[in-house]
Amino acid sequence: MEKEIMTVSQVAEYLQLSEMSTYKLVQEGKIPAFKIGRHWRVKKEDLSEFIEKLKKGERI
């Protein structure tokens, strides 16, 4: 079963970015994410929508 919710490090690996860059994008609200306690999480569905916006040329 594919994971629905991803950690920042999983998102970084998926997008082939550094964890620091990904964490910064998440903190700035550019990648849609939410916090559970002190830890950021990203829904795979939200990440897919984010990628589609980038493909259409929308700025982040």
N, C-alpha and C positions, 0 to 999 in steps of 0.2 A: 504494500500500500504506500502510495506517495504521501509525503508529509505535507499537510495543509499549512502548517505554521513553521516558519524558519527563523533561525537565530541570525544575528548580524554576520557572524562568520560564514554561515551557510549562504547568505545572500551575497556576500563578497566573493565567495568561490563561484557561485552561479553566474554572477556578472563579470567575473574575472577582474575584480578590483581589489585594492588593498582593504584590509579591515578598517583602517583609519579613515580612508576615503568614504567607505560605506557608512561607517558610524557617523561621520560628519553629515552626510546626506540625510540620514535618518533623523539626527538631532535638529537639523534645519527644516525638517518637514517636507523635504523634496521627495524622499521615498516614504510612502505611507506606512506608518508603523505604530505600535502601541507598546506600553510598558506593563510588564508583570513584575511587581516589586521594583527591583533596580535594573531589570533586564529588558532590553528591547526585543520585540518579536515582529515579524512581518508575515502577513498572510500571502500565500503563494498567488492567490487570485488578484490581490492588490498589486503585487509585483508585476504580474502579467499585464495589468492595465497600465502601469507605469511605463513598461517597455513599449506597449502599443502607442502611447502618447509620444514617446521619443521617436518612434518610427515614423509618425506623422509629422515630425518636425516641430512639435511643441517644445518650448524651452522649459527647463526645470529651474 
